[in-house]
Amino acid sequence: MLSEKGRAEGWISLFDGKSLRGWGVTGNKEGWTVDNGAILCLAKRGGYLYTLEEYDNFTLSIDFKIEEGVNSGIFLRVSDLADNRSIVNTGLEVQILDSYGREEVSTHDCGAIYGLVAPSKNACKPPGTWNNAVITCRDNLVTVELNGEKIAEMDVNRWDTPGINPDGTKNKFRHAWRDVPRRGHIALQDHNGKVWFRNIKLKPL
């Protein structure tokens, strides 16, 4: 729950700690539940849990923890919920992964803007430990902080060609991110592993 100070600063709670009110599911509804004040992905083909509301410019703060070896993600500004392919091609993903202890990290590791921007360092905590991600979307700029450290930044205007990164390397995305709508849902991913989310709050910018 938000503190009085948090509300005064403009934060909005996206999760009441008791129910999934305000959220929809693209897959099996029984794949998502509330466990001890946190949203729990049960890895039962839950698909994506998404906010019914859409957002454009905002700061999102969210705590998460995973079991060993688990993969998940936080999706931003998803404008098309038709199917999994539509979601990954219209929503930027901040990767959640068991990357603890890795000396070299890539665009597929925890805190990366998946497939596009690698984290500048490995800031994730061990499985079973709560992490905090703070993600800011302001027009064309997206930044990621993990456990108090800024680790990734993306100017989506630089991604002006489908399937190609600014440095000429390839990515899997079918749209140029510069042209993708900048308003949409926030979504949490079921990628066949248990993930917990809590203290989910957003400040419109």
Order of alpha helices (4+ residues) and beta strands (2+ residues): alpha-beta-beta-beta-beta-beta-beta-beta-alpha-beta-beta-beta-beta-beta-beta
